Amino acid sequence: MQEVIRRAQAWFGPQGLGLNLLERGEGCVHFEGGGGFVTVTACPEKGGTRVELLAREWEGPAREFASSLG
């Protein structure tokens, strides 16, 4: 779960796509910038981790991130 959040910060944050990190909590992280936002939520689930992404104006990069989690 924390690995997903760490990877989201690297992908979307200042060193990645340059979005501003506005919130980080246990299992979630929220970014804003470029007229939109991305929220990544990771929850433990039987056999792995469930990841939910909510994006506005960053749908393409959010899909790429989800694919990178493989």
FENJOZI-V615586 format. One line per field, one symbol per residue. psi: psi as a letter, one per 40 degrees, with the letter a starting at -180 (. if undefined). burial: I if it has 16 or more other ideal C-beta (glycine too) atoms within 10 Angstrom, else O. A space follows every 50 residues. Layout:
# FENJOZI-V615586
psi: ???
burial: ???
This chain:
# FENJOZI-V615586
psi: ddddddddddddadebeeihhdihaheiihiiifeaihhhhhhhiheahh hhhhihefddddddddded.
burial: IOOIIOIIIOIIIOOOIOIOOOOOOOIIIIIIIOOOIIIIIIOOOOOOOO IOIOIOOIOOIIOOIOOOOO
